[in-house]
């Protein structure tokens, strides 16, 4: 599997809290040992701004971190 890069759209292959199989998100941060995904719909701001939003911001989408050992739970949408 291709490692998702910042800006890649990904699809969930598993169910998580608030996320269903098939939901789509965008990789907003790569922190070396994993990535952060923000789930759609996304606010109309940059990916960096989404990554730095506080969870209490009403514009903040649900975000989840995936370690390198969890990337098989996502599929890059080409």
C-alpha positions as CSV (number, residue, x, y, z in Angstrom):
1,X,0.0,0.0,0.0
2,X,1.2,3.5,-0.8
3,X,1.9,5.5,2.3
4,X,-0.6,8.4,2.4
5,X,0.9,11.9,1.9
6,X,-0.3,15.2,3.1
7,X,-3.1,16.3,0.8
8,X,-4.1,12.7,-0.2
9,X,-7.7,11.7,0.2
10,X,-8.2,8.4,2.0
11,X,-11.2,6.1,2.6
12,X,-11.8,4.4,5.9
13,X,-11.7,0.6,5.7
14,X,-12.9,0.1,9.3
15,X,-15.4,1.7,11.6
16,X,-14.2,4.1,14.3
17,X,-16.1,6.4,16.7
18,X,-18.0,8.8,14.5
19,X,-16.6,7.3,11.3
20,X,-18.1,4.6,9.1
21,X,-16.5,2.2,6.6
22,X,-16.2,4.2,3.4
23,X,-16.0,7.7,4.9
24,X,-13.6,10.0,3.2
25,X,-10.9,12.2,4.8
26,X,-7.8,14.1,3.9
27,X,-4.3,13.6,5.3
28,X,-3.5,17.0,7.0
29,X,-0.3,16.2,8.8
30,X,2.6,13.7,8.6
31,X,4.5,13.5,11.9
32,X,7.0,10.8,10.9
33,X,5.6,7.9,12.9
34,X,2.1,8.3,11.5
35,X,-0.4,10.7,10.0
36,X,-3.4,12.8,11.0
37,X,-6.6,12.6,8.9
38,X,-9.4,15.2,9.0
39,X,-12.7,13.7,8.0
40,X,-15.0,15.4,5.4
41,X,-16.7,17.8,5.2
42,X,-13.7,20.2,5.7
43,X,-13.9,23.9,6.4
44,X,-12.6,26.2,3.7
45,X,-9.2,26.8,5.2
46,X,-5.7,25.4,4.6
47,X,-4.8,21.9,5.7
48,X,-2.2,23.4,8.1
49,X,-4.9,25.5,9.7
50,X,-7.1,22.4,10.1
51,X,-4.2,20.5,11.7
52,X,-3.6,23.3,14.2
53,X,-7.3,23.9,15.1
54,X,-8.4,23.3,18.7
55,X,-11.0,20.6,19.1
56,X,-13.3,23.2,20.7
57,X,-13.4,25.3,17.5
58,X,-16.8,24.8,15.9
59,X,-15.2,24.7,12.5
60,X,-12.9,21.9,13.5
61,X,-13.7,18.6,11.7
62,X,-13.2,15.2,13.4
63,X,-9.5,14.3,13.2
64,X,-7.8,11.0,13.9
65,X,-4.2,10.0,14.2
66,X,-3.0,6.8,12.6
67,X,0.4,5.3,13.5
68,X,2.4,3.6,10.8
69,X,1.1,0.2,12.1
70,X,-2.5,1.4,11.5
71,X,-2.2,2.6,7.9
72,X,-3.8,-0.6,6.6
73,X,-7.1,0.8,8.0
74,X,-7.0,3.4,5.3
75,X,-7.0,3.3,1.5
76,X,-5.6,6.1,-0.6
77,X,-8.2,7.3,-3.2
78,X,-6.5,7.9,-6.5
